[in-house]
């Protein structure tokens, strides 16, 4: 059954019975957040979505991500800024808050640190304080492999040495949530995402840029470094599945930090080759020195999330990239 059909069926069923639970998704108009919200509704939950549409990329892209959600009776949306709004009324009565709202991207964080600090750290602090006040049963904090630093290949217990202002603010957001956990018993679970890709991927991300250039034949791809930098690629629906496991297995997830990544590691050079094969076109490449803050290698050690929560990523990179190519082709 297709996701839209599952959402429709869930809405019909919940007219006859109560929702399984009420949950809040911050960043609901974003890449992962929109897919997460759709899947939660498909599983029978009521979802309250929150997004501020901070202009990191065009608002119309995020609005489009919400199209199916806004047709569902199980979805309520609030356009609010976590840094300013009164948050208790939004999250009161929720069973879990999935906190995915953040200012993403490495390079801009060097030039606009105040924006990253306010969106990633201050917003999380205000949300954690609201969670304390309403006695929220669980706060799931979306974090990143950038918390580890230049080489993100470690287990969750290894040292965190962020290599960019973005990584610093995301690790700080983990730590502020943990401070509220330690002092005020706010129940926290942290998920560190590794290189998520697939349909709806942000337009500033490398795979989106590569695919768009190959499909249109326009532009030159700026490749920073030798192309041998590798990533532990995570298909968006695998990321969503792992995120929901942290909720449905809450008794095992509270107080824990989990790496959330895919099972296949490939270099940027390999990705370019795959995409050229998928599109039948050749990429124009201009090579540059590595950029400050870029990670050289990420390899998600997912032993813990597999063992504790039963996570099992199922999408291979070639198949996942093929789905992203088809999605981006449909937009042209």
C-alpha positions as CSV (number, residue, x, y, z in Angstrom):
1,X,0.0,0.0,0.0
2,X,1.4,3.4,-0.9
3,X,2.1,6.0,1.8
4,X,-0.7,8.3,0.8
5,X,-3.2,5.4,0.8
6,X,-1.9,4.4,4.3
7,X,-2.4,7.9,5.5
8,X,-5.9,8.0,4.2
9,X,-6.7,4.7,5.8
10,X,-5.3,5.8,9.1
11,X,-7.4,8.9,9.0
12,X,-10.6,6.9,8.3
13,X,-9.8,4.5,11.1
14,X,-9.1,7.3,13.6
15,X,-12.5,8.8,12.9
16,X,-13.9,5.6,14.5
17,X,-11.4,5.4,17.4
18,X,-9.0,7.6,19.2
19,X,-5.5,8.3,17.8
20,X,-2.8,6.0,19.2
21,X,-1.1,9.1,20.5
22,X,-0.4,12.7,19.9
23,X,3.1,13.7,19.0
24,X,4.9,16.9,17.9
25,X,7.4,17.1,15.1
26,X,9.5,20.3,14.9
27,X,10.9,21.0,11.5
28,X,7.9,19.2,10.0
29,X,8.2,21.0,6.7
30,X,11.7,19.9,6.2
31,X,13.3,16.9,4.5
32,X,13.2,14.3,7.2
33,X,10.5,16.0,9.2
34,X,7.9,15.8,6.5
35,X,8.5,12.1,5.8
36,X,8.5,11.4,9.6
37,X,5.1,13.2,10.0
38,X,3.6,11.2,7.1
39,X,4.7,7.9,8.5
40,X,3.5,8.7,12.0
41,X,0.1,9.5,10.6
42,X,0.1,6.3,8.5
43,X,0.8,4.4,11.8
44,X,-2.2,5.9,13.4
45,X,-0.8,8.9,15.4
46,X,-2.0,12.4,15.6
47,X,0.8,14.8,14.5
48,X,1.3,18.4,15.5
49,X,3.8,19.9,13.0
50,X,5.9,23.0,13.8
51,X,8.1,24.9,11.4
52,X,9.4,28.5,11.1
53,X,10.3,28.6,7.4
54,X,13.6,30.3,8.2
55,X,15.0,31.1,4.7
56,X,17.9,28.6,4.5
57,X,16.3,27.4,1.2
58,X,13.1,28.5,-0.6
59,X,9.9,28.4,1.4
60,X,7.9,27.0,-1.6
61,X,10.0,23.8,-1.4
62,X,9.0,23.3,2.3
63,X,5.4,24.3,1.5
64,X,5.3,21.5,-1.1
65,X,6.6,19.0,1.5
66,X,3.5,19.7,3.6
67,X,1.0,19.1,0.7
68,X,-0.1,15.6,1.7
69,X,0.1,16.3,5.4
70,X,-2.3,19.3,5.2
71,X,-4.9,17.0,3.6
72,X,-5.0,14.8,6.7
73,X,-7.3,15.3,9.6
74,X,-4.6,13.8,11.8
75,X,-2.2,16.7,11.1
76,X,-2.2,20.2,12.7
77,X,0.4,22.8,11.7
78,X,1.8,25.7,13.6
79,X,4.1,28.2,11.9
80,X,6.1,29.4,14.9
81,X,9.7,30.1,15.8
82,X,11.0,28.0,18.7
83,X,13.3,30.8,19.7
84,X,10.4,33.2,20.4
85,X,7.1,31.4,20.7
86,X,5.3,30.2,23.8
87,X,6.0,26.5,23.5
88,X,4.1,24.9,26.4
89,X,0.7,25.1,24.7
90,X,2.0,23.5,21.6
91,X,3.6,20.5,23.3
92,X,1.3,20.0,26.3
93,X,-0.4,16.7,26.1
94,X,2.0,15.3,23.6
95,X,3.4,11.8,24.2
96,X,6.7,12.6,22.4
97,X,8.4,15.6,20.7
98,X,10.6,14.8,17.7
99,X,12.9,17.8,17.6
100,X,14.2,18.0,14.1
101,X,14.1,21.7,13.6
102,X,17.6,23.1,13.1
103,X,19.8,25.3,11.0
104,X,21.6,22.8,8.7
105,X,24.7,23.0,6.6
106,X,28.3,23.3,7.4
107,X,29.6,26.2,5.3
108,X,27.1,28.9,6.3
109,X,27.9,28.3,10.0
110,X,31.3,29.9,9.6
111,X,29.8,33.2,8.4
112,X,26.6,33.3,10.5
113,X,27.4,31.7,13.8
114,X,24.7,33.7,15.7
115,X,22.0,32.2,13.5
116,X,23.2,28.7,14.1
117,X,23.7,29.3,17.8
118,X,20.1,30.7,18.1
119,X,18.4,28.1,16.0
120,X,20.3,25.0,17.2
121,X,21.2,25.8,20.8
122,X,18.8,28.5,22.1
123,X,15.7,26.9,20.4
124,X,16.6,23.5,22.0
125,X,17.0,25.1,25.4
126,X,13.6,26.7,25.2
127,X,12.0,23.5,24.0
128,X,13.7,21.5,26.8
129,X,12.5,24.0,29.4
130,X,8.9,23.7,28.0
131,X,9.3,19.9,28.2
132,X,10.2,20.3,31.8
133,X,7.2,22.5,32.5
134,X,4.6,20.2,30.9
135,X,6.3,16.9,32.1
136,X,6.8,15.6,28.6
137,X,7.2,11.8,28.5
138,X,10.0,11.9,25.9
139,X,12.1,14.5,24.0
140,X,13.8,13.0,20.9
141,X,16.7,15.3,19.8
142,X,17.8,15.1,16.2
143,X,21.6,15.5,16.1
144,X,24.3,14.8,13.5
145,X,27.4,12.8,12.7
146,X,29.2,16.2,12.7
147,X,29.2,16.0,16.5
148,X,32.1,13.5,16.1
149,X,34.3,15.8,14.0
150,X,36.5,15.2,10.9
151,X,36.3,11.4,11.1
152,X,32.8,10.3,12.1
153,X,33.4,6.5,12.4
154,X,33.1,6.0,16.1
155,X,30.7,4.3,18.4
156,X,28.5,6.6,20.6
157,X,30.9,6.3,23.6
158,X,33.8,7.8,21.7
159,X,35.1,11.3,21.9
160,X,33.1,14.1,20.2
161,X,35.4,16.7,18.5
162,X,33.2,18.8,16.2
163,X,35.1,20.3,13.3
164,X,32.7,23.1,12.3
165,X,30.5,25.7,14.0
166,X,27.5,23.7,12.9
167,X,28.8,20.6,14.6
168,X,29.6,22.6,17.7
169,X,26.1,24.0,18.0
170,X,24.5,20.5,17.4
171,X,26.6,18.9,20.1
172,X,25.8,21.8,22.4
173,X,22.1,21.2,21.7
174,X,22.6,17.5,22.8
175,X,24.3,18.8,25.9
176,X,21.7,21.3,26.9
177,X,19.0,18.6,26.6
178,X,21.1,16.3,28.8
179,X,21.4,19.1,31.3
180,X,17.6,19.3,31.6
181,X,17.5,15.5,31.8
182,X,20.0,15.5,34.7
183,X,18.6,18.4,36.6
184,X,14.8,18.2,35.9
185,X,14.2,14.6,34.8
186,X,13.3,15.6,31.2
187,X,13.4,12.2,29.4
188,X,15.8,12.6,26.4
189,X,16.8,10.4,23.5
190,X,19.5,11.7,21.0
191,X,19.7,10.5,17.4
192,X,22.9,11.3,15.4
193,X,21.9,11.2,11.7
194,X,24.5,10.3,9.1
195,X,24.2,11.8,5.5
196,X,20.5,11.4,4.8
197,X,19.5,11.4,1.1
198,X,16.5,10.6,-1.1
199,X,13.4,12.4,-2.4
200,X,12.9,15.9,-0.9
201,X,16.6,16.2,-0.1
202,X,17.5,19.9,0.5
203,X,18.6,21.7,-2.6
204,X,21.9,22.7,-1.1
205,X,23.0,19.1,-0.5
206,X,25.6,17.5,-2.8
207,X,23.5,14.7,-4.2
208,X,20.7,17.1,-5.1
209,X,23.1,19.4,-6.8
210,X,24.8,16.6,-8.7
211,X,21.5,15.1,-9.9
212,X,20.1,18.5,-11.0
213,X,23.3,19.2,-13.0
214,X,23.3,15.8,-14.7
215,X,19.6,16.0,-15.6
216,X,19.7,19.5,-17.0
217,X,23.2,19.4,-18.4
218,X,23.8,22.8,-16.9
219,X,26.5,24.1,-14.6
220,X,29.8,22.8,-13.3
221,X,30.1,20.8,-10.1
222,X,32.6,22.2,-7.6
223,X,34.4,19.2,-6.1
224,X,36.3,20.1,-2.9
225,X,39.1,17.7,-2.2
226,X,40.0,14.6,-4.1
227,X,36.5,13.0,-4.2
228,X,37.6,10.1,-2.0
229,X,35.8,11.6,1.0
230,X,33.3,8.9,2.0
231,X,29.8,8.9,3.6
232,X,27.7,6.5,5.5
233,X,24.6,7.1,3.4
234,X,21.2,6.9,5.0
235,X,18.0,6.7,2.8
236,X,15.4,9.0,4.3
237,X,12.9,6.3,4.9
238,X,15.5,4.3,6.8
239,X,16.2,7.4,8.9
240,X,12.5,7.7,9.6
241,X,12.1,4.1,10.6
242,X,15.0,4.4,13.0
243,X,13.5,7.6,14.5
244,X,10.2,5.9,15.1
245,X,11.9,3.0,16.8
246,X,13.3,5.4,19.4
247,X,9.7,6.3,20.2
248,X,8.0,2.9,20.0
249,X,10.8,1.4,22.1
250,X,10.9,4.3,24.5
251,X,11.6,2.2,27.6
252,X,14.9,1.2,25.9
253,X,15.7,4.5,24.3
254,X,15.4,7.0,27.2
255,X,18.7,8.4,28.3
256,X,20.5,7.0,25.3
257,X,22.3,8.3,22.3
258,X,22.2,6.4,19.0
259,X,24.0,6.7,15.7
260,X,21.4,6.5,12.9
261,X,22.9,5.7,9.6
262,X,22.7,3.4,6.5
263,X,24.6,0.2,5.9
264,X,26.6,1.3,2.9
265,X,29.6,3.5,2.7
266,X,30.8,5.0,-0.6
267,X,33.0,7.8,-1.8
268,X,31.9,10.9,-3.6
269,X,33.7,9.7,-6.7
270,X,31.7,6.5,-6.6
271,X,28.4,8.5,-6.2
272,X,29.3,10.6,-9.3
273,X,29.9,7.4,-11.3
274,X,26.6,5.9,-10.1
275,X,24.7,9.1,-11.0
276,X,26.3,9.4,-14.4
277,X,25.2,5.8,-15.1
278,X,21.7,6.4,-13.9
279,X,21.2,9.6,-15.9
280,X,23.3,8.7,-19.0
281,X,25.0,12.0,-18.8
282,X,28.6,13.1,-17.9
283,X,29.3,15.7,-15.2
284,X,31.3,18.8,-15.6
285,X,33.7,19.0,-12.6
286,X,35.9,21.8,-11.3
287,X,38.2,20.7,-8.6
288,X,39.1,22.8,-5.5
289,X,41.0,22.4,-2.2
290,X,39.0,20.9,0.7
291,X,36.7,23.3,2.5
292,X,37.1,24.1,6.2
293,X,34.9,22.0,8.3
294,X,34.2,19.3,5.7
295,X,34.3,15.8,7.1
296,X,36.7,13.4,5.4
297,X,35.0,10.1,6.3
298,X,31.8,9.1,8.0
299,X,30.9,5.5,8.7
300,X,27.9,5.0,11.0
301,X,28.6,2.5,13.7
302,X,25.0,1.3,14.1
303,X,25.7,-1.7,16.3
304,X,24.0,-0.1,19.3
305,X,20.7,1.0,17.6
306,X,20.5,-2.5,15.9
307,X,21.0,-4.3,19.2
308,X,18.9,-2.1,21.4
309,X,16.1,-1.0,19.1
310,X,16.1,-3.6,16.3
311,X,17.0,-1.1,13.6
312,X,17.7,-2.6,10.2
313,X,18.4,-0.2,7.3
314,X,17.1,-1.8,4.1
315,X,17.9,0.6,1.2
316,X,21.0,0.2,-0.9
317,X,22.7,3.3,-2.2
318,X,22.1,2.6,-5.9
319,X,18.4,1.9,-5.4
320,X,18.1,5.0,-3.2
321,X,19.9,7.2,-5.6
322,X,17.6,5.9,-8.4
323,X,14.6,7.0,-6.4
324,X,16.1,10.5,-5.8
325,X,16.8,10.8,-9.5
326,X,13.2,10.0,-10.4
327,X,11.9,12.4,-7.9
328,X,14.1,15.3,-9.1
329,X,13.3,14.4,-12.7
330,X,9.6,14.8,-11.9
331,X,10.3,18.4,-10.7
332,X,11.8,19.5,-14.1
